[in-house]
Amino acid sequence: MAQLNRGYLLAGIVPYVIWGTMSVPLRDLKAFLPEEILFYRVFVSCIIIWLTILIFKWKNLNADFKFFVELTKRNKFKFVSLTIISSILISCNWFTYMYAVNFVSLKSAAFAYLVCPLITAFCGFIFLKERVTKSKIIAMTVAIVSIVLLATGSVHEVVWSIIIASFYALYIVILKLIKEVDKFILLGLQLIISGLLMLPYHFLKSEPIPIEGLFWGHIFLIAILFTIIPLFLNAYALVGMPSSALGILIYLNPIVAFTVAFFYFDEKIDLAQVFAYCLLLVSIIIFNTSFLDRFFSKKHTQFG
């Protein structure tokens, strides 16, 4: 059982480490427009995901189709509406992230996923009426102070970080409303909708299809290594790990992203930014106090 738990933990860690290094292939595609990268990422990912669904998840697809057919008209409308909205939100999140990496700064893209869980909690409180504890309110207040401090250095970067995080936070909130459907199949539906929504713009631009080997090599790399594989591992990790534990691991993404920004791309950071990031780290610890208490108490019971 211990070995199995380590397997689930590894499956939970790897996706966020992979996503944290996504800026490397994106920077190689800086010569291409973000919307062009997004369209072909969605197109290739859609083909690969649906091939995977048809080969490995045929039973799940049948079950989900039967579930949809048996819904009332009102619930069908709700499901379709939420799926379309979530498709728009995840597409906007991908686009703004890619734009930030190549045209704003890597720090702004990484910072977005530091504040994302905090914004998600706030959105959950506003839209889902989820309970927010005193410690979470304190954490969000400290995070706001951190954001204000960072904004004194670069309002442009902070605004982009909040935009990226807000799109993803709202996407997560919508996902919580779409229940009893295989999340991998749902992603396949979202990719189809995203592709269809982008098609008119793509044809109106009348841009020729890229023929560069570098472009297509990186698009397939992003589709397979940075989309399909992490999502498979994420889904596997959820089988043997509580979602709260997996939620903690999301912070590996910005940690790895900041490391790549500072040591690989040599982005600069001043003392004020260091202080603001440390303040945000404090807010993250406060935000997750209840989970950390449960985690360490269980660990103590298990090994004590």
NORMOUR-V605380 format. One record per run of one state. SS is the DSSP state (~ for helix, > for strand, _ for the rest). FROM is the first residue (numbers start at 0). TO is the last residue. Records with the same first field share a line. If there is no record, write none. Layout:
SS: FROM-TO, FROM-TO
This chain:
_: 0-0, 20-21, 28-32, 56-56, 69-71, 103-104, 127-132, 153-153, 177-181, 205-211, 240-241, 249-249, 264-269, 287-287, 303-303
~: 1-19, 22-27, 33-55, 57-68, 72-102, 105-126, 133-152, 154-176, 182-204, 212-239, 242-248, 250-263, 270-286, 288-302
